[in-house]
Amino acid sequence: MVLICESEAAISRHQEMFDSFLWALEPQLWEIQEDFLADIVSNNNAVYRSLRTLFRNISSTSKLDDRFKIRVDRFKGRLAEKFSWDFEDLEEEEDDEAPVIVETDIV
């Protein structure tokens, strides 16, 4: 899943594959228990993070079919409604993706 969601360069060339991926993923998400989606160590939701990356990549990719973009927006809406996931501000960096500033005492 991560490989597909992070493949920004492939979206415009393989739009049909991404469309098929989302259509195959949606019914699976409806059947899975919500607590299964969370990482038990860090309480991070890997599916949410991967989809957020995919949606960010899709929104920044030009030359995509309008119908595909509409289907993606509807899918985002259904996910937000079912799981209370927030896909607003996709361009903002996640906390763990933000640059880290390290101060040193080198003189």
Distance bins in CASP14 RR format, pairs under 12 A and 6 or more apart:
PFRMAT RR
TARGET T0000
AUTHOR 0000-0000-0000
RMODE 2
METHOD distances of the structure
MODEL  1
1 7 0 0 0 0 0 1 0 0 0 0 0
1 21 0 0 0 0 1 0 0 0 0 0 0
1 22 0 0 0 0 0 1 0 0 0 0 0
1 24 0 0 0 0 0 1 0 0 0 0 0
1 25 1 0 0 1 0 0 0 0 0 0 0
1 28 0 0 0 0 0 1 0 0 0 0 0
1 29 0 0 0 0 0 1 0 0 0 0 0
1 37 0 0 0 0 0 1 0 0 0 0 0
1 46 1 0 0 1 0 0 0 0 0 0 0
1 47 1 0 0 1 0 0 0 0 0 0 0
1 48 0 0 0 0 0 1 0 0 0 0 0
1 49 0 0 0 0 0 1 0 0 0 0 0
1 50 1 0 1 0 0 0 0 0 0 0 0
1 51 0 0 0 0 1 0 0 0 0 0 0
1 53 0 0 0 0 0 1 0 0 0 0 0
1 54 0 0 0 0 1 0 0 0 0 0 0
2 46 1 0 0 1 0 0 0 0 0 0 0
2 47 0 0 0 0 1 0 0 0 0 0 0
2 49 0 0 0 0 1 0 0 0 0 0 0
2 50 1 0 1 0 0 0 0 0 0 0 0
2 51 0 0 0 0 0 1 0 0 0 0 0
2 52 0 0 0 0 0 1 0 0 0 0 0
2 53 0 0 0 0 1 0 0 0 0 0 0
2 54 0 0 0 0 1 0 0 0 0 0 0
3 10 0 0 0 0 1 0 0 0 0 0 0
3 17 0 0 0 0 0 1 0 0 0 0 0
3 21 0 0 0 0 0 1 0 0 0 0 0
3 50 0 0 0 0 1 0 0 0 0 0 0
3 53 0 0 0 0 0 1 0 0 0 0 0
3 54 0 0 0 0 0 1 0 0 0 0 0
4 10 0 0 0 0 1 0 0 0 0 0 0
4 11 0 0 0 0 1 0 0 0 0 0 0
4 14 0 0 0 0 1 0 0 0 0 0 0
4 17 1 0 0 1 0 0 0 0 0 0 0
4 18 1 0 0 1 0 0 0 0 0 0 0
4 19 0 0 0 0 0 1 0 0 0 0 0
4 20 0 0 0 0 0 1 0 0 0 0 0
4 21 1 0 1 0 0 0 0 0 0 0 0
4 22 0 0 0 0 1 0 0 0 0 0 0
4 24 0 0 0 0 0 1 0 0 0 0 0
4 25 0 0 0 0 1 0 0 0 0 0 0
4 50 0 0 0 0 1 0 0 0 0 0 0
4 51 0 0 0 0 0 1 0 0 0 0 0
4 53 0 0 0 0 1 0 0 0 0 0 0
4 54 1 0 0 1 0 0 0 0 0 0 0
4 57 0 0 0 0 0 1 0 0 0 0 0
4 58 0 0 0 0 0 1 0 0 0 0 0
5 11 0 0 0 0 0 1 0 0 0 0 0
5 18 0 0 0 0 1 0 0 0 0 0 0
5 21 0 0 0 0 1 0 0 0 0 0 0
5 22 0 0 0 0 0 1 0 0 0 0 0
5 25 0 0 0 0 0 1 0 0 0 0 0
5 46 0 0 0 0 0 1 0 0 0 0 0
5 47 0 0 0 0 1 0 0 0 0 0 0
5 48 0 0 0 0 0 1 0 0 0 0 0
5 49 0 0 0 0 1 0 0 0 0 0 0
5 50 1 0 1 0 0 0 0 0 0 0 0
5 51 1 0 0 1 0 0 0 0 0 0 0
5 52 0 0 0 0 1 0 0 0 0 0 0
5 53 1 0 1 0 0 0 0 0 0 0 0
5 54 1 1 0 0 0 0 0 0 0 0 0
5 55 0 0 0 0 1 0 0 0 0 0 0
5 56 0 0 0 0 1 0 0 0 0 0 0
5 57 1 0 0 1 0 0 0 0 0 0 0
5 58 0 0 0 0 1 0 0 0 0 0 0
6 49 0 0 0 0 0 1 0 0 0 0 0
6 50 1 0 0 1 0 0 0 0 0 0 0
6 51 0 0 0 0 0 1 0 0 0 0 0
6 52 0 0 0 0 0 1 0 0 0 0 0
6 53 1 0 1 0 0 0 0 0 0 0 0
6 54 1 0 0 1 0 0 0 0 0 0 0
6 55 0 0 0 0 0 1 0 0 0 0 0
6 56 0 0 0 0 1 0 0 0 0 0 0
6 57 1 0 0 1 0 0 0 0 0 0 0
6 58 0 0 0 0 0 1 0 0 0 0 0
6 97 0 0 0 0 0 1 0 0 0 0 0
7 13 0 0 0 0 1 0 0 0 0 0 0
7 14 0 0 0 0 1 0 0 0 0 0 0
7 15 0 0 0 0 0 1 0 0 0 0 0
7 17 0 0 0 0 1 0 0 0 0 0 0
7 18 0 0 0 0 1 0 0 0 0 0 0
7 21 0 0 0 0 0 1 0 0 0 0 0
7 50 0 0 0 0 0 1 0 0 0 0 0
7 53 0 0 0 0 1 0 0 0 0 0 0
7 54 0 0 0 0 1 0 0 0 0 0 0
7 57 1 0 0 1 0 0 0 0 0 0 0
7 58 0 0 0 0 0 1 0 0 0 0 0
7 61 0 0 0 0 0 1 0 0 0 0 0
8 14 0 0 0 0 0 1 0 0 0 0 0
8 18 0 0 0 0 0 1 0 0 0 0 0
8 53 0 0 0 0 1 0 0 0 0 0 0
8 54 0 0 0 0 1 0 0 0 0 0 0
8 55 0 0 0 0 0 1 0 0 0 0 0
8 56 0 0 0 0 1 0 0 0 0 0 0
8 57 1 0 1 0 0 0 0 0 0 0 0
8 58 0 0 0 0 1 0 0 0 0 0 0
8 59 0 0 0 0 0 1 0 0 0 0 0
8 60 1 0 0 1 0 0 0 0 0 0 0
8 61 1 0 0 1 0 0 0 0 0 0 0
8 62 0 0 0 0 0 1 0 0 0 0 0
8 64 0 0 0 0 0 1 0 0 0 0 0
9 18 0 0 0 0 0 1 0 0 0 0 0
9 57 0 0 0 0 1 0 0 0 0 0 0
9 60 0 0 0 0 0 1 0 0 0 0 0
9 61 0 0 0 0 1 0 0 0 0 0 0
10 16 0 0 0 0 0 1 0 0 0 0 0
10 17 1 0 0 1 0 0 0 0 0 0 0
10 18 1 0 0 1 0 0 0 0 0 0 0
10 21 0 0 0 0 0 1 0 0 0 0 0
10 54 0 0 0 0 0 1 0 0 0 0 0
10 57 0 0 0 0 1 0 0 0 0 0 0
10 58 0 0 0 0 0 1 0 0 0 0 0
10 61 0 0 0 0 1 0 0 0 0 0 0
11 17 0 0 0 0 1 0 0 0 0 0 0
11 18 1 0 1 0 0 0 0 0 0 0 0
11 19 0 0 0 0 0 1 0 0 0 0 0
11 21 0 0 0 0 0 1 0 0 0 0 0
11 22 0 0 0 0 0 1 0 0 0 0 0
11 53 0 0 0 0 0 1 0 0 0 0 0
11 54 0 0 0 0 1 0 0 0 0 0 0
11 55 0 0 0 0 0 1 0 0 0 0 0
11 56 0 0 0 0 0 1 0 0 0 0 0
11 57 1 0 1 0 0 0 0 0 0 0 0
11 58 1 0 0 1 0 0 0 0 0 0 0
11 59 0 0 0 0 0 1 0 0 0 0 0
11 60 0 0 0 0 1 0 0 0 0 0 0
11 61 1 0 1 0 0 0 0 0 0 0 0
11 62 0 0 0 0 1 0 0 0 0 0 0
11 63 0 0 0 0 1 0 0 0 0 0 0
11 64 1 0 0 1 0 0 0 0 0 0 0
11 65 0 0 0 0 0 1 0 0 0 0 0
11 68 0 0 0 0 1 0 0 0 0 0 0
11 69 0 0 0 0 0 1 0 0 0 0 0
11 72 0 0 0 0 0 1 0 0 0 0 0
12 18 0 0 0 0 1 0 0 0 0 0 0
12 57 0 0 0 0 0 1 0 0 0 0 0
12 58 0 0 0 0 1 0 0 0 0 0 0
12 60 0 0 0 0 0 1 0 0 0 0 0
12 61 1 0 1 0 0 0 0 0 0 0 0
12 62 1 0 0 1 0 0 0 0 0 0 0
12 63 1 0 1 0 0 0 0 0 0 0 0
12 64 1 0 0 1 0 0 0 0 0 0 0
12 65 0 0 0 0 0 1 0 0 0 0 0
12 68 0 0 0 0 0 1 0 0 0 0 0
12 69 0 0 0 0 0 1 0 0 0 0 0
13 61 0 0 0 0 1 0 0 0 0 0 0
13 63 0 0 0 0 1 0 0 0 0 0 0
13 64 0 0 0 0 0 1 0 0 0 0 0
14 20 0 0 0 0 1 0 0 0 0 0 0
14 21 0 0 0 0 1 0 0 0 0 0 0
14 61 0 0 0 0 0 1 0 0 0 0 0
14 64 0 0 0 0 0 1 0 0 0 0 0
14 68 0 0 0 0 0 1 0 0 0 0 0
15 21 0 0 0 0 0 1 0 0 0 0 0
15 22 0 0 0 0 0 1 0 0 0 0 0
15 57 0 0 0 0 0 1 0 0 0 0 0
15 58 0 0 0 0 1 0 0 0 0 0 0
15 61 0 0 0 0 1 0 0 0 0 0 0
15 62 0 0 0 0 0 1 0 0 0 0 0
15 63 0 0 0 0 1 0 0 0 0 0 0
15 64 1 0 0 1 0 0 0 0 0 0 0
15 65 1 0 0 1 0 0 0 0 0 0 0
15 66 0 0 0 0 0 1 0 0 0 0 0
15 67 0 0 0 0 0 1 0 0 0 0 0
15 68 1 0 1 0 0 0 0 0 0 0 0
15 69 0 0 0 0 1 0 0 0 0 0 0
15 71 0 0 0 0 0 1 0 0 0 0 0
15 72 0 0 0 0 0 1 0 0 0 0 0
16 22 0 0 0 0 0 1 0 0 0 0 0
16 23 0 0 0 0 0 1 0 0 0 0 0
16 64 0 0 0 0 0 1 0 0 0 0 0
16 65 0 0 0 0 1 0 0 0 0 0 0
16 67 0 0 0 0 0 1 0 0 0 0 0
16 68 0 0 0 0 1 0 0 0 0 0 0
16 71 0 0 0 0 0 1 0 0 0 0 0
17 23 0 0 0 0 0 1 0 0 0 0 0
17 24 0 0 0 0 0 1 0 0 0 0 0
17 68 0 0 0 0 0 1 0 0 0 0 0
18 24 0 0 0 0 0 1 0 0 0 0 0
18 25 0 0 0 0 0 1 0 0 0 0 0
18 51 0 0 0 0 0 1 0 0 0 0 0
18 54 1 0 0 1 0 0 0 0 0 0 0
18 55 0 0 0 0 0 1 0 0 0 0 0
18 57 0 0 0 0 1 0 0 0 0 0 0
18 58 1 0 0 1 0 0 0 0 0 0 0
18 61 0 0 0 0 1 0 0 0 0 0 0
18 64 0 0 0 0 1 0 0 0 0 0 0
18 65 0 0 0 0 0 1 0 0 0 0 0
18 68 1 0 0 1 0 0 0 0 0 0 0
18 69 0 0 0 0 0 1 0 0 0 0 0
18 71 0 0 0 0 0 1 0 0 0 0 0
18 72 0 0 0 0 1 0 0 0 0 0 0
18 75 0 0 0 0 0 1 0 0 0 0 0
19 25 0 0 0 0 0 1 0 0 0 0 0
19 26 0 0 0 0 0 1 0 0 0 0 0
19 54 0 0 0 0 0 1 0 0 0 0 0
19 58 0 0 0 0 0 1 0 0 0 0 0
19 64 0 0 0 0 1 0 0 0 0 0 0
19 65 0 0 0 0 1 0 0 0 0 0 0
19 67 0 0 0 0 1 0 0 0 0 0 0
19 68 1 0 1 0 0 0 0 0 0 0 0
19 69 0 0 0 0 0 1 0 0 0 0 0
19 70 0 0 0 0 0 1 0 0 0 0 0
19 71 1 0 0 1 0 0 0 0 0 0 0
19 72 0 0 0 0 1 0 0 0 0 0 0
19 75 0 0 0 0 0 1 0 0 0 0 0
20 26 0 0 0 0 0 1 0 0 0 0 0
20 68 0 0 0 0 0 1 0 0 0 0 0
20 71 0 0 0 0 0 1 0 0 0 0 0
21 28 0 0 0 0 0 1 0 0 0 0 0
21 50 0 0 0 0 0 1 0 0 0 0 0
21 51 0 0 0 0 0 1 0 0 0 0 0
21 54 0 0 0 0 1 0 0 0 0 0 0
21 58 0 0 0 0 0 1 0 0 0 0 0
21 68 0 0 0 0 0 1 0 0 0 0 0
21 71 0 0 0 0 0 1 0 0 0 0 0
21 72 0 0 0 0 0 1 0 0 0 0 0
21 75 0 0 0 0 0 1 0 0 0 0 0
22 28 0 0 0 0 0 1 0 0 0 0 0
22 29 0 0 0 0 0 1 0 0 0 0 0
22 50 0 0 0 0 0 1 0 0 0 0 0
22 51 0 0 0 0 1 0 0 0 0 0 0
22 54 0 0 0 0 1 0 0 0 0 0 0
22 55 0 0 0 0 1 0 0 0 0 0 0
22 58 0 0 0 0 1 0 0 0 0 0 0
22 68 0 0 0 0 1 0 0 0 0 0 0
22 69 0 0 0 0 0 1 0 0 0 0 0
22 71 1 0 0 1 0 0 0 0 0 0 0
22 72 1 0 0 1 0 0 0 0 0 0 0
22 73 0 0 0 0 0 1 0 0 0 0 0
22 74 0 0 0 0 0 1 0 0 0 0 0
22 75 1 0 1 0 0 0 0 0 0 0 0
22 76 0 0 0 0 1 0 0 0 0 0 0
22 78 0 0 0 0 0 1 0 0 0 0 0
22 79 0 0 0 0 0 1 0 0 0 0 0
23 29 0 0 0 0 0 1 0 0 0 0 0
23 68 0 0 0 0 0 1 0 0 0 0 0
23 71 0 0 0 0 1 0 0 0 0 0 0
23 72 0 0 0 0 0 1 0 0 0 0 0
23 74 0 0 0 0 0 1 0 0 0 0 0
23 75 0 0 0 0 1 0 0 0 0 0 0
24 75 0 0 0 0 0 1 0 0 0 0 0
25 31 0 0 0 0 0 1 0 0 0 0 0
25 32 0 0 0 0 0 1 0 0 0 0 0
25 47 0 0 0 0 1 0 0 0 0 0 0
25 50 0 0 0 0 1 0 0 0 0 0 0
25 51 0 0 0 0 1 0 0 0 0 0 0
25 54 0 0 0 0 1 0 0 0 0 0 0
25 72 0 0 0 0 0 1 0 0 0 0 0
25 75 0 0 0 0 1 0 0 0 0 0 0
25 78 0 0 0 0 0 1 0 0 0 0 0
25 79 0 0 0 0 1 0 0 0 0 0 0
26 32 0 0 0 0 0 1 0 0 0 0 0
26 47 0 0 0 0 0 1 0 0 0 0 0
26 51 0 0 0 0 0 1 0 0 0 0 0
26 71 0 0 0 0 0 1 0 0 0 0 0
26 72 0 0 0 0 0 1 0 0 0 0 0
26 74 0 0 0 0 1 0 0 0 0 0 0
26 75 1 0 0 1 0 0 0 0 0 0 0
26 76 0 0 0 0 0 1 0 0 0 0 0
26 77 0 0 0 0 0 1 0 0 0 0 0
26 78 1 0 0 1 0 0 0 0 0 0 0
26 79 0 0 0 0 1 0 0 0 0 0 0
26 82 0 0 0 0 0 1 0 0 0 0 0
27 75 0 0 0 0 0 1 0 0 0 0 0
27 78 0 0 0 0 0 1 0 0 0 0 0
28 36 0 0 0 0 0 1 0 0 0 0 0
28 37 0 0 0 0 0 1 0 0 0 0 0
28 47 0 0 0 0 1 0 0 0 0 0 0
29 36 0 0 0 0 0 1 0 0 0 0 0
29 37 0 0 0 0 1 0 0 0 0 0 0
29 45 0 0 0 0 0 1 0 0 0 0 0
29 47 1 0 0 1 0 0 0 0 0 0 0
29 48 0 0 0 0 0 1 0 0 0 0 0
29 50 0 0 0 0 0 1 0 0 0 0 0
29 51 0 0 0 0 1 0 0 0 0 0 0
29 75 0 0 0 0 1 0 0 0 0 0 0
29 78 0 0 0 0 1 0 0 0 0 0 0
29 79 1 0 0 1 0 0 0 0 0 0 0
29 82 1 0 0 1 0 0 0 0 0 0 0
29 83 1 0 0 1 0 0 0 0 0 0 0
29 85 0 0 0 0 0 1 0 0 0 0 0
30 75 0 0 0 0 0 1 0 0 0 0 0
30 78 0 0 0 0 1 0 0 0 0 0 0
30 79 0 0 0 0 1 0 0 0 0 0 0
30 81 0 0 0 0 0 1 0 0 0 0 0
30 82 1 0 0 1 0 0 0 0 0 0 0
30 83 0 0 0 0 0 1 0 0 0 0 0
31 37 0 0 0 0 0 1 0 0 0 0 0
31 82 0 0 0 0 0 1 0 0 0 0 0
32 38 0 0 0 0 0 1 0 0 0 0 0
32 45 0 0 0 0 0 1 0 0 0 0 0
32 47 0 0 0 0 1 0 0 0 0 0 0
32 82 0 0 0 0 0 1 0 0 0 0 0
32 83 0 0 0 0 0 1 0 0 0 0 0
33 83 0 0 0 0 0 1 0 0 0 0 0
34 45 0 0 0 0 1 0 0 0 0 0 0
34 47 0 0 0 0 0 1 0 0 0 0 0
34 48 0 0 0 0 0 1 0 0 0 0 0
34 79 0 0 0 0 0 1 0 0 0 0 0
34 82 0 0 0 0 1 0 0 0 0 0 0
34 83 1 0 0 1 0 0 0 0 0 0 0
34 84 0 0 0 0 1 0 0 0 0 0 0
34 85 0 0 0 0 0 1 0 0 0 0 0
35 43 0 0 0 0 0 1 0 0 0 0 0
35 45 0 0 0 0 0 1 0 0 0 0 0
35 83 0 0 0 0 0 1 0 0 0 0 0
36 45 0 0 0 0 1 0 0 0 0 0 0
36 46 0 0 0 0 0 1 0 0 0 0 0
36 47 0 0 0 0 1 0 0 0 0 0 0
36 83 0 0 0 0 0 1 0 0 0 0 0
37 43 0 0 0 0 0 1 0 0 0 0 0
37 44 0 0 0 0 1 0 0 0 0 0 0
37 45 1 0 1 0 0 0 0 0 0 0 0
37 46 1 0 0 1 0 0 0 0 0 0 0
37 47 1 0 1 0 0 0 0 0 0 0 0
37 48 1 0 0 1 0 0 0 0 0 0 0
37 49 0 0 0 0 0 1 0 0 0 0 0
37 50 0 0 0 0 0 1 0 0 0 0 0
37 51 0 0 0 0 0 1 0 0 0 0 0
37 79 0 0 0 0 0 1 0 0 0 0 0
37 82 0 0 0 0 0 1 0 0 0 0 0
37 83 1 0 0 1 0 0 0 0 0 0 0
37 84 0 0 0 0 0 1 0 0 0 0 0
37 85 0 0 0 0 1 0 0 0 0 0 0
38 44 1 0 0 1 0 0 0 0 0 0 0
38 45 1 0 1 0 0 0 0 0 0 0 0
38 46 0 0 0 0 1 0 0 0 0 0 0
38 47 0 0 0 0 1 0 0 0 0 0 0
38 48 0 0 0 0 1 0 0 0 0 0 0
38 49 0 0 0 0 0 1 0 0 0 0 0
38 83 0 0 0 0 0 1 0 0 0 0 0
38 85 0 0 0 0 0 1 0 0 0 0 0
39 45 1 0 0 1 0 0 0 0 0 0 0
39 46 1 0 1 0 0 0 0 0 0 0 0
39 47 0 0 0 0 1 0 0 0 0 0 0
39 48 0 0 0 0 0 1 0 0 0 0 0
39 49 0 0 0 0 1 0 0 0 0 0 0
39 50 0 0 0 0 0 1 0 0 0 0 0
40 46 0 0 0 0 0 1 0 0 0 0 0
42 49 0 0 0 0 0 1 0 0 0 0 0
42 95 0 0 0 0 0 1 0 0 0 0 0
42 96 0 0 0 0 1 0 0 0 0 0 0
44 50 0 0 0 0 0 1 0 0 0 0 0
44 52 0 0 0 0 0 1 0 0 0 0 0
44 94 0 0 0 0 1 0 0 0 0 0 0
44 95 0 0 0 0 0 1 0 0 0 0 0
44 96 0 0 0 0 1 0 0 0 0 0 0
45 51 0 0 0 0 1 0 0 0 0 0 0
45 52 0 0 0 0 1 0 0 0 0 0 0
45 79 0 0 0 0 0 1 0 0 0 0 0
45 83 0 0 0 0 1 0 0 0 0 0 0
45 84 0 0 0 0 0 1 0 0 0 0 0
45 85 1 0 0 1 0 0 0 0 0 0 0
45 86 0 0 0 0 0 1 0 0 0 0 0
45 94 0 0 0 0 0 1 0 0 0 0 0
46 52 0 0 0 0 0 1 0 0 0 0 0
46 53 0 0 0 0 0 1 0 0 0 0 0
47 53 0 0 0 0 0 1 0 0 0 0 0
47 54 0 0 0 0 0 1 0 0 0 0 0
47 79 0 0 0 0 1 0 0 0 0 0 0
47 83 0 0 0 0 1 0 0 0 0 0 0
47 85 0 0 0 0 1 0 0 0 0 0 0
48 54 0 0 0 0 0 1 0 0 0 0 0
48 55 0 0 0 0 0 1 0 0 0 0 0
48 76 0 0 0 0 0 1 0 0 0 0 0
48 79 0 0 0 0 1 0 0 0 0 0 0
48 80 0 0 0 0 0 1 0 0 0 0 0
48 82 0 0 0 0 0 1 0 0 0 0 0
48 83 1 0 0 1 0 0 0 0 0 0 0
48 84 0 0 0 0 0 1 0 0 0 0 0
48 85 1 0 1 0 0 0 0 0 0 0 0
48 86 0 0 0 0 1 0 0 0 0 0 0
48 87 0 0 0 0 1 0 0 0 0 0 0
48 94 0 0 0 0 0 1 0 0 0 0 0
49 55 0 0 0 0 0 1 0 0 0 0 0
49 56 0 0 0 0 0 1 0 0 0 0 0
49 85 0 0 0 0 0 1 0 0 0 0 0
49 86 0 0 0 0 0 1 0 0 0 0 0
49 87 0 0 0 0 0 1 0 0 0 0 0
49 90 0 0 0 0 0 1 0 0 0 0 0
49 94 1 0 0 1 0 0 0 0 0 0 0
49 95 0 0 0 0 0 1 0 0 0 0 0
49 96 0 0 0 0 1 0 0 0 0 0 0
49 97 0 0 0 0 1 0 0 0 0 0 0
50 56 0 0 0 0 0 1 0 0 0 0 0
50 57 0 0 0 0 0 1 0 0 0 0 0
50 79 0 0 0 0 0 1 0 0 0 0 0
50 85 0 0 0 0 0 1 0 0 0 0 0
50 94 0 0 0 0 0 1 0 0 0 0 0
51 57 0 0 0 0 0 1 0 0 0 0 0
51 58 0 0 0 0 0 1 0 0 0 0 0
51 72 0 0 0 0 0 1 0 0 0 0 0
51 75 0 0 0 0 1 0 0 0 0 0 0
51 76 0 0 0 0 1 0 0 0 0 0 0
51 77 0 0 0 0 0 1 0 0 0 0 0
51 78 0 0 0 0 0 1 0 0 0 0 0
51 79 1 0 0 1 0 0 0 0 0 0 0
51 80 0 0 0 0 0 1 0 0 0 0 0
51 83 0 0 0 0 0 1 0 0 0 0 0
51 85 1 0 0 1 0 0 0 0 0 0 0
51 86 0 0 0 0 0 1 0 0 0 0 0
51 87 1 0 0 1 0 0 0 0 0 0 0
51 90 0 0 0 0 0 1 0 0 0 0 0
52 58 0 0 0 0 0 1 0 0 0 0 0
52 59 0 0 0 0 0 1 0 0 0 0 0
52 76 0 0 0 0 1 0 0 0 0 0 0
52 79 0 0 0 0 0 1 0 0 0 0 0
52 80 0 0 0 0 0 1 0 0 0 0 0
52 83 0 0 0 0 0 1 0 0 0 0 0
52 85 0 0 0 0 1 0 0 0 0 0 0
52 86 0 0 0 0 1 0 0 0 0 0 0
52 87 1 0 0 1 0 0 0 0 0 0 0
52 88 0 0 0 0 0 1 0 0 0 0 0
52 89 0 0 0 0 1 0 0 0 0 0 0
52 90 1 0 0 1 0 0 0 0 0 0 0
52 91 0 0 0 0 0 1 0 0 0 0 0
52 92 0 0 0 0 0 1 0 0 0 0 0
52 93 0 0 0 0 0 1 0 0 0 0 0
52 94 1 0 0 1 0 0 0 0 0 0 0
52 97 0 0 0 0 0 1 0 0 0 0 0
53 59 0 0 0 0 0 1 0 0 0 0 0
53 60 0 0 0 0 0 1 0 0 0 0 0
53 87 0 0 0 0 0 1 0 0 0 0 0
53 90 0 0 0 0 1 0 0 0 0 0 0
53 91 0 0 0 0 0 1 0 0 0 0 0
53 93 0 0 0 0 0 1 0 0 0 0 0
53 94 0 0 0 0 1 0 0 0 0 0 0
53 97 0 0 0 0 1 0 0 0 0 0 0
54 60 0 0 0 0 0 1 0 0 0 0 0
54 61 0 0 0 0 0 1 0 0 0 0 0
54 72 0 0 0 0 1 0 0 0 0 0 0
54 75 0 0 0 0 0 1 0 0 0 0 0
54 76 0 0 0 0 1 0 0 0 0 0 0
54 79 0 0 0 0 0 1 0 0 0 0 0
54 87 0 0 0 0 0 1 0 0 0 0 0
54 90 0 0 0 0 1 0 0 0 0 0 0
55 61 0 0 0 0 0 1 0 0 0 0 0
55 69 0 0 0 0 0 1 0 0 0 0 0
55 71 0 0 0 0 0 1 0 0 0 0 0
55 72 1 0 0 1 0 0 0 0 0 0 0
55 73 0 0 0 0 1 0 0 0 0 0 0
55 75 0 0 0 0 1 0 0 0 0 0 0
55 76 1 0 1 0 0 0 0 0 0 0 0
55 77 0 0 0 0 0 1 0 0 0 0 0
55 79 0 0 0 0 1 0 0 0 0 0 0
55 80 0 0 0 0 0 1 0 0 0 0 0
55 85 0 0 0 0 0 1 0 0 0 0 0
55 86 0 0 0 0 0 1 0 0 0 0 0
55 87 1 0 1 0 0 0 0 0 0 0 0
55 88 0 0 0 0 0 1 0 0 0 0 0
55 89 0 0 0 0 0 1 0 0 0 0 0
55 90 1 0 1 0 0 0 0 0 0 0 0
55 91 0 0 0 0 0 1 0 0 0 0 0
56 72 0 0 0 0 0 1 0 0 0 0 0
56 76 0 0 0 0 0 1 0 0 0 0 0
56 87 0 0 0 0 1 0 0 0 0 0 0
56 88 0 0 0 0 0 1 0 0 0 0 0
56 89 0 0 0 0 1 0 0 0 0 0 0
56 90 1 0 1 0 0 0 0 0 0 0 0
56 91 1 0 0 1 0 0 0 0 0 0 0
56 92 0 0 0 0 1 0 0 0 0 0 0
56 93 0 0 0 0 0 1 0 0 0 0 0
56 94 0 0 0 0 0 1 0 0 0 0 0
56 97 0 0 0 0 0 1 0 0 0 0 0
57 64 0 0 0 0 0 1 0 0 0 0 0
57 72 0 0 0 0 0 1 0 0 0 0 0
57 90 0 0 0 0 1 0 0 0 0 0 0
57 91 0 0 0 0 0 1 0 0 0 0 0
58 64 1 0 0 1 0 0 0 0 0 0 0
58 65 0 0 0 0 0 1 0 0 0 0 0
58 68 0 0 0 0 1 0 0 0 0 0 0
58 69 1 0 0 1 0 0 0 0 0 0 0
58 70 0 0 0 0 0 1 0 0 0 0 0
58 71 0 0 0 0 0 1 0 0 0 0 0
58 72 1 0 1 0 0 0 0 0 0 0 0
58 73 0 0 0 0 1 0 0 0 0 0 0
58 75 0 0 0 0 0 1 0 0 0 0 0
58 76 0 0 0 0 1 0 0 0 0 0 0
58 87 0 0 0 0 0 1 0 0 0 0 0
58 90 0 0 0 0 1 0 0 0 0 0 0
59 68 0 0 0 0 0 1 0 0 0 0 0
59 69 0 0 0 0 1 0 0 0 0 0 0
59 72 0 0 0 0 1 0 0 0 0 0 0
59 73 0 0 0 0 1 0 0 0 0 0 0
59 76 0 0 0 0 1 0 0 0 0 0 0
59 87 0 0 0 0 1 0 0 0 0 0 0
59 88 0 0 0 0 0 1 0 0 0 0 0
59 89 0 0 0 0 0 1 0 0 0 0 0
59 90 1 0 1 0 0 0 0 0 0 0 0
59 91 1 0 0 1 0 0 0 0 0 0 0
60 69 0 0 0 0 0 1 0 0 0 0 0
60 90 0 0 0 0 1 0 0 0 0 0 0
60 91 1 0 0 1 0 0 0 0 0 0 0
61 68 0 0 0 0 0 1 0 0 0 0 0
61 69 0 0 0 0 1 0 0 0 0 0 0
61 72 0 0 0 0 0 1 0 0 0 0 0
62 69 0 0 0 0 0 1 0 0 0 0 0
63 69 0 0 0 0 0 1 0 0 0 0 0
64 70 0 0 0 0 0 1 0 0 0 0 0
64 71 0 0 0 0 0 1 0 0 0 0 0
64 72 0 0 0 0 1 0 0 0 0 0 0
64 73 0 0 0 0 0 1 0 0 0 0 0
65 71 0 0 0 0 1 0 0 0 0 0 0
65 72 0 0 0 0 0 1 0 0 0 0 0
66 72 0 0 0 0 0 1 0 0 0 0 0
66 73 0 0 0 0 0 1 0 0 0 0 0
67 73 0 0 0 0 0 1 0 0 0 0 0
67 74 0 0 0 0 0 1 0 0 0 0 0
68 74 0 0 0 0 0 1 0 0 0 0 0
68 75 0 0 0 0 0 1 0 0 0 0 0
69 75 0 0 0 0 0 1 0 0 0 0 0
69 76 0 0 0 0 0 1 0 0 0 0 0
70 76 0 0 0 0 0 1 0 0 0 0 0
70 77 0 0 0 0 0 1 0 0 0 0 0
71 77 0 0 0 0 0 1 0 0 0 0 0
71 78 0 0 0 0 0 1 0 0 0 0 0
72 78 0 0 0 0 0 1 0 0 0 0 0
72 79 0 0 0 0 0 1 0 0 0 0 0
72 87 0 0 0 0 1 0 0 0 0 0 0
72 90 0 0 0 0 0 1 0 0 0 0 0
73 79 0 0 0 0 0 1 0 0 0 0 0
73 80 0 0 0 0 0 1 0 0 0 0 0
73 87 0 0 0 0 1 0 0 0 0 0 0
73 90 0 0 0 0 0 1 0 0 0 0 0
74 80 0 0 0 0 0 1 0 0 0 0 0
74 81 0 0 0 0 0 1 0 0 0 0 0
74 87 0 0 0 0 0 1 0 0 0 0 0
75 81 0 0 0 0 0 1 0 0 0 0 0
75 82 0 0 0 0 0 1 0 0 0 0 0
75 83 0 0 0 0 0 1 0 0 0 0 0
75 85 0 0 0 0 0 1 0 0 0 0 0
75 87 0 0 0 0 1 0 0 0 0 0 0
76 82 0 0 0 0 0 1 0 0 0 0 0
76 83 0 0 0 0 0 1 0 0 0 0 0
76 85 0 0 0 0 1 0 0 0 0 0 0
76 86 0 0 0 0 1 0 0 0 0 0 0
76 87 1 0 1 0 0 0 0 0 0 0 0
76 88 0 0 0 0 1 0 0 0 0 0 0
76 90 0 0 0 0 1 0 0 0 0 0 0
77 83 0 0 0 0 0 1 0 0 0 0 0
77 84 0 0 0 0 0 1 0 0 0 0 0
77 85 0 0 0 0 1 0 0 0 0 0 0
77 86 0 0 0 0 0 1 0 0 0 0 0
77 87 1 0 0 1 0 0 0 0 0 0 0
77 88 0 0 0 0 0 1 0 0 0 0 0
78 84 0 0 0 0 0 1 0 0 0 0 0
78 85 0 0 0 0 0 1 0 0 0 0 0
78 87 0 0 0 0 0 1 0 0 0 0 0
79 85 1 0 1 0 0 0 0 0 0 0 0
79 86 0 0 0 0 1 0 0 0 0 0 0
79 87 1 0 0 1 0 0 0 0 0 0 0
80 86 1 0 0 1 0 0 0 0 0 0 0
80 87 1 0 0 1 0 0 0 0 0 0 0
80 88 0 0 0 0 1 0 0 0 0 0 0
81 87 0 0 0 0 0 1 0 0 0 0 0
86 92 0 0 0 0 0 1 0 0 0 0 0
86 94 0 0 0 0 0 1 0 0 0 0 0
91 97 0 0 0 0 0 1 0 0 0 0 0
92 98 0 0 0 0 1 0 0 0 0 0 0
93 99 0 0 0 0 1 0 0 0 0 0 0
93 100 0 0 0 0 0 1 0 0 0 0 0
END
